[in-house]
Amino acid sequence: MGLFNILTANVACPICAESARFDNIQFRYGHTRQIRFGIGDTLIWNGNNVGQPGRSCLFVPGIGGPCPHCQTTYVYFIIKIVHDKIEEVTPTADDPGDDLAN
């Protein structure tokens, strides 16, 4: 996967539907140096960039886990970014792939 950033979010697991805190949702967008972000944070751009800064709205894939309730190893997410701000994270039962940010 290469370098990535890390998002922390409280969301429902798409497998068991229990609400959980996921502390390690990995995603590749912005300055990728394992920087920790939360919902509402603004991405950093500083050299090791993936993507383009300032896009009006885009969705990037993320992966985290395990779920603390059902122990699903890999939980997939779709992360909504608006003008470099992390607006929302949505869990998904299926791997969203890498094509969302294009």
BELQUIGI-V470097 format. One record per helix or strand of 3 or more residues. SS is the DSSP state (H for helix, E for strand). FROM is the first residue (numbers start at 1). TO is the last residue. Records with the same first field share a line. If there is no record, write none. Layout:
# BELQUIGI-V470097
SS: FROM-TO ; FROM-TO
This chain:
# BELQUIGI-V470097
E: 5-12 ; 19-27 ; 36-38 ; 58-64 ; 75-82 ; 85-92
H: 99-101
